[in-house]
């Protein structure tokens, strides 16, 4: 798998927060952002697969999104 360069223009405050999040995990900002995007992409593909499985088997109940839980 190859890689491609993606250039972003982001707000300074957001960059500072990203630096803090990355530092807490001992990561570079680039690695932190890529990991976050990969995780989000996986979540979307997983939910799409669950939806397709439910359609295939005719499930009438939609499982709640864990992100919607109230804690």
C-alpha positions in Angstrom: 0.0 0.0 0.0 1.4 3.4 -1.0 1.0 6.6 0.8 0.0 10.1 -0.4 0.6 13.5 1.1 -2.4 15.4 2.4 -1.9 19.0 3.3 -4.4 20.6 5.7 -5.0 24.1 6.9 -6.3 24.1 10.4 -7.0 26.6 13.2 -4.1 27.2 15.6 -6.2 26.3 18.6 -7.2 23.0 17.1 -3.5 22.3 16.3 -2.6 23.0 19.9 -5.3 20.6 21.1 -4.1 17.9 18.7 -0.5 18.4 19.9 -1.7 17.9 23.5 -3.7 14.7 22.6 -0.8 13.3 20.7 1.7 14.2 23.4 -0.4 12.4 26.0 -0.1 9.2 23.9 3.6 9.7 23.0 2.8 10.2 19.4 3.4 12.8 16.7 0.5 14.9 15.6 0.6 13.3 12.2 0.4 9.8 13.7 -2.4 10.8 16.1 -4.5 12.3 13.2 -3.9 9.3 11.0 -4.8 6.9 13.8 -8.0 8.9 14.5 -9.0 8.8 10.9 -8.4 5.1 10.6 -10.4 4.4 13.7 -13.3 6.6 12.4 -13.2 4.9 9.0 -13.3 1.4 10.7 -16.3 2.5 12.8 -18.2 3.6 9.7 -17.4 0.4 7.7 -18.3 -1.7 10.7 -21.7 0.0 11.1 -22.4 -0.4 7.4 -21.6 -4.1 7.6 -23.9 -4.5 10.6 -26.7 -2.6 8.7 -26.2 -4.9 5.7 -26.3 -8.0 7.8 -29.5 -6.9 9.5 -31.1 -6.2 6.1 -30.0 -9.6 4.9 -31.4 -11.4 7.9 -34.4 -9.2 8.1 -33.7 -7.9 11.6 -36.2 -5.3 12.7 -34.3 -3.9 15.6 -31.5 -1.4 15.1 -28.7 -1.7 17.6 -28.0 1.6 19.3 -24.8 3.4 18.4 -22.4 3.1 21.3 -21.5 6.8 20.8 -25.1 7.7 21.7 -24.9 6.1 25.2 -25.5 8.4 28.1 -23.0 7.8 30.9 
